[in-house]
């Protein structure tokens, strides 16, 4: 482009010179004006060439910038596609977990209610120890299972905790002072509990008793075993070394 413009300007100069030769009678002033006009034409052509060159350079720079931006946008699109794929996978996993949770909830909630009911039946049929504490625990458990705001995980935890405590009672040897109903009379006595195997009581006058799970009541200890019960109480209270004790074990209620 620049070369064509310069050629055109040179042609104008040549034509002007030719015109001057053809008109030999042209005055010096007219020749000067012609040369000045040719110079202006050449300068204008040069300016136009420079403008087009600058415009070309600007367009080339803009093209390079656009190519760089296109490459960057392509990278960002690929990256965001990867992000979206990851989010879609996470959402699908959450939906799967939700479906699993719903299925577990449908099976677990009735199971927890059934376990609480069976636990209450077991406590009712068990020997009468820590009656108030155990009744309060069962009442709290039923209230928790009926609480809509409580999470299923918390309901499961409380049910398992109640079962654990009841199971733990079967491994304990416990001595306590309690009010007892013996032979139709309410008396104060010292109670020895061997897990869930048997319960014995010793009255202040030295008499002993054993809890009959079949009858659901206390009965007098067979003759000659009061001393054995006293030994057992001392062993449980760590006032006597461990030794074999002969005491009756009543039949456990089925």
C-alpha positions as CSV (number, residue, x, y, z in Angstrom):
1,X,0.0,0.0,0.0
2,X,2.8,2.4,1.0
3,X,4.7,1.6,-2.2
4,X,1.7,2.2,-4.4
5,X,1.1,5.6,-2.8
6,X,4.8,6.7,-3.3
7,X,4.7,5.6,-6.9
8,X,1.6,7.7,-7.4
9,X,3.3,10.7,-5.9
10,X,6.4,10.2,-8.0
11,X,4.2,10.0,-11.1
12,X,2.6,13.3,-10.2
13,X,6.1,14.9,-9.9
14,X,7.2,13.4,-13.3
15,X,4.0,14.6,-15.0
16,X,4.5,18.1,-13.5
17,X,8.1,18.2,-14.8
18,X,6.9,17.1,-18.2
19,X,4.3,19.8,-18.1
20,X,6.9,22.3,-17.3
21,X,9.0,21.1,-20.3
22,X,6.0,21.3,-22.5
23,X,5.4,24.8,-21.6
24,X,8.7,26.4,-21.8
25,X,7.2,29.7,-21.7
26,X,5.9,29.1,-18.1
27,X,7.1,31.7,-15.7
28,X,9.3,30.8,-12.7
29,X,6.5,31.6,-10.2
30,X,4.2,29.1,-12.0
31,X,6.9,26.5,-11.9
32,X,7.4,27.0,-8.2
33,X,3.7,26.6,-7.5
34,X,3.6,23.4,-9.5
35,X,6.5,22.0,-7.5
36,X,4.9,23.0,-4.2
37,X,1.7,21.3,-5.2
38,X,3.5,18.1,-6.1
39,X,5.3,18.2,-2.7
40,X,2.0,18.6,-0.9
41,X,0.6,15.7,-2.8
42,X,3.6,13.6,-1.9
43,X,3.4,14.5,1.8
44,X,-0.3,13.7,1.8
45,X,0.4,10.4,0.2
46,X,3.2,9.7,2.8
47,X,0.8,10.6,5.6
48,X,-1.8,8.3,4.3
49,X,0.7,5.5,4.0
50,X,1.9,6.0,7.6
51,X,-1.7,6.0,8.8
52,X,-2.4,2.8,7.0
53,X,0.8,1.3,8.4
54,X,-0.2,2.3,11.9
55,X,-3.7,0.9,11.5
56,X,-2.3,-2.4,10.3
57,X,0.1,-2.6,13.3
58,X,-2.8,-1.8,15.6
59,X,-5.0,-4.4,14.0
60,X,-2.2,-7.0,14.3
61,X,-1.7,-6.2,18.0
62,X,-5.4,-6.5,18.6
63,X,-5.5,-9.8,16.7
64,X,-2.8,-11.2,19.0
65,X,-4.6,-10.0,22.1
66,X,-7.8,-11.6,20.8
67,X,-6.0,-14.9,20.2
68,X,-4.5,-14.9,23.7
69,X,-8.0,-14.1,25.1
70,X,-9.6,-16.8,23.0
71,X,-7.0,-19.3,24.4
72,X,-7.7,-18.2,28.0
73,X,-11.4,-18.4,27.5
74,X,-11.1,-21.9,26.1
75,X,-9.1,-22.9,29.1
76,X,-11.7,-21.3,31.5
77,X,-14.6,-23.1,29.6
78,X,-12.9,-26.4,30.0
79,X,-12.1,-25.8,33.6
80,X,-15.7,-24.8,34.4
81,X,-17.0,-27.8,32.6
82,X,-14.8,-29.9,34.9
83,X,-16.2,-28.0,37.9
84,X,-19.8,-28.5,36.7
85,X,-19.1,-32.3,36.2
86,X,-17.8,-32.5,39.8
87,X,-20.8,-30.7,41.2
88,X,-23.2,-32.9,39.2
89,X,-21.4,-36.0,40.6
90,X,-21.7,-34.5,44.2
91,X,-25.4,-33.8,43.7
92,X,-26.0,-37.3,42.4
93,X,-24.2,-38.7,45.4
94,X,-26.4,-36.6,47.7
95,X,-29.5,-37.8,46.0
96,X,-28.3,-41.3,46.5
97,X,-27.6,-40.7,50.1
98,X,-31.0,-39.1,50.6
99,X,-32.7,-42.2,49.0
100,X,-30.7,-44.5,51.3
101,X,-31.5,-42.4,54.3
102,X,-35.2,-42.5,53.5
103,X,-35.0,-46.3,53.1
104,X,-33.1,-46.7,56.4
105,X,-35.5,-44.4,58.2
106,X,-38.5,-46.4,57.0
107,X,-36.9,-49.6,58.5
108,X,-35.1,-48.1,61.5
109,X,-37.8,-46.1,63.1
110,X,-40.2,-49.0,63.6
111,X,-37.3,-51.1,64.8
112,X,-36.4,-48.5,67.5
113,X,-40.0,-48.4,68.7
114,X,-40.1,-52.2,68.8
115,X,-36.8,-52.3,70.8
116,X,-38.1,-49.7,73.3
117,X,-41.3,-51.8,73.7
118,X,-39.3,-55.0,74.3
119,X,-37.0,-53.2,76.7
120,X,-40.0,-52.0,78.7
121,X,-41.4,-55.6,78.8
122,X,-38.0,-56.9,80.0
123,X,-37.8,-54.3,82.7
124,X,-41.3,-55.1,83.9
125,X,-40.5,-58.8,84.1
126,X,-37.1,-58.2,85.7
127,X,-36.2,-58.2,89.4
128,X,-37.3,-55.0,91.1
129,X,-34.1,-53.0,91.4
130,X,-33.5,-49.3,90.7
131,X,-37.2,-49.2,89.8
132,X,-37.5,-45.3,89.6
133,X,-34.3,-44.8,87.7
134,X,-35.2,-47.5,85.1
135,X,-38.8,-46.3,84.7
136,X,-37.6,-42.7,84.2
137,X,-35.1,-43.9,81.6
138,X,-37.8,-45.7,79.7
139,X,-40.1,-42.8,79.8
140,X,-37.4,-40.5,78.4
141,X,-36.6,-43.0,75.7
142,X,-40.3,-43.2,74.5
143,X,-40.5,-39.3,74.6
144,X,-37.4,-39.1,72.5
145,X,-38.6,-41.6,69.9
146,X,-41.9,-39.6,69.6
147,X,-40.0,-36.3,69.2
148,X,-40.4,-35.2,65.6
149,X,-37.6,-32.6,65.9
150,X,-35.0,-35.2,67.1
151,X,-32.8,-36.6,64.5
152,X,-32.9,-40.3,63.7
153,X,-29.2,-40.6,64.7
154,X,-29.9,-39.2,68.1
155,X,-32.9,-41.5,68.6
156,X,-30.7,-44.5,67.7
157,X,-28.0,-43.3,70.1
158,X,-30.5,-43.0,73.0
159,X,-32.0,-46.4,72.3
160,X,-28.5,-48.0,72.2
161,X,-27.5,-46.2,75.4
162,X,-30.6,-47.5,77.2
163,X,-29.9,-51.0,76.0
164,X,-26.3,-50.7,77.1
165,X,-27.2,-49.6,80.6
166,X,-29.7,-52.4,81.0
167,X,-27.1,-54.9,79.7
168,X,-24.6,-53.5,82.2
169,X,-26.9,-54.3,85.1
170,X,-26.4,-58.0,84.4
171,X,-22.7,-57.7,85.2
172,X,-23.0,-55.7,88.4
173,X,-22.8,-56.8,92.0
174,X,-24.7,-54.1,93.9
175,X,-25.5,-53.5,97.6
176,X,-28.2,-51.0,98.7
177,X,-30.5,-50.1,101.5
178,X,-34.2,-50.3,100.4
179,X,-37.7,-50.6,101.7
180,X,-39.0,-54.1,101.2
181,X,-42.3,-56.0,101.4
182,X,-41.6,-59.2,103.2
183,X,-44.3,-61.6,104.4
184,X,-46.9,-58.8,103.9
185,X,-44.9,-56.3,105.9
186,X,-42.9,-53.3,104.7
187,X,-39.5,-53.4,106.3
188,X,-36.1,-51.8,105.8
189,X,-33.3,-54.1,104.7
190,X,-30.0,-54.4,103.0
191,X,-30.3,-55.8,99.5
192,X,-27.6,-57.7,97.6
193,X,-28.1,-58.0,93.8
194,X,-26.0,-60.4,91.8
195,X,-26.5,-59.0,88.3
196,X,-29.8,-60.4,87.0
197,X,-29.2,-63.8,88.6
198,X,-30.6,-63.3,92.1
199,X,-31.5,-60.7,94.8
200,X,-31.2,-61.2,98.5
201,X,-32.1,-59.1,101.5
202,X,-31.0,-59.0,105.1
203,X,-33.1,-57.5,107.8
204,X,-31.8,-55.6,110.8
205,X,-32.7,-58.6,113.0
206,X,-30.4,-60.8,111.0
207,X,-33.1,-62.7,109.0
208,X,-32.5,-63.1,105.3
209,X,-34.8,-63.2,102.3
210,X,-34.6,-64.0,98.6
211,X,-36.6,-62.5,95.7
212,X,-38.8,-65.1,93.9
213,X,-39.1,-63.9,90.3
214,X,-41.8,-66.5,89.6
215,X,-44.0,-65.2,92.4
216,X,-42.8,-61.6,92.0
217,X,-42.3,-61.2,95.8
218,X,-39.8,-61.6,98.6
219,X,-39.7,-64.9,100.6
220,X,-37.7,-65.9,103.7
221,X,-34.3,-67.4,103.1
222,X,-34.1,-71.2,103.9
223,X,-33.0,-72.0,107.5
224,X,-29.3,-72.0,108.1
225,X,-28.4,-69.6,105.2
226,X,-28.5,-66.3,107.1
227,X,-24.8,-66.6,107.9
228,X,-24.0,-67.2,104.2
229,X,-25.9,-64.1,103.2
230,X,-24.0,-62.1,105.8
231,X,-20.7,-63.4,104.3
232,X,-21.9,-62.5,100.8
233,X,-22.7,-58.9,101.9
234,X,-19.3,-58.5,103.5
235,X,-17.6,-59.8,100.3
236,X,-19.6,-57.5,98.1
237,X,-18.7,-54.6,100.5
238,X,-15.0,-55.7,100.3
239,X,-14.9,-56.3,104.0
240,X,-14.1,-60.0,103.5
241,X,-11.9,-62.0,101.1
242,X,-13.7,-63.8,98.3
243,X,-14.8,-67.3,99.1
244,X,-17.5,-69.7,97.9
245,X,-20.9,-69.0,99.3
246,X,-24.0,-71.3,99.3
247,X,-27.1,-69.4,98.5
248,X,-30.3,-70.5,96.6
249,X,-30.7,-69.2,93.1
250,X,-34.4,-68.8,92.3
251,X,-35.8,-69.7,88.9
252,X,-35.8,-66.7,86.6
253,X,-39.2,-65.7,85.1
254,X,-39.3,-66.6,81.4
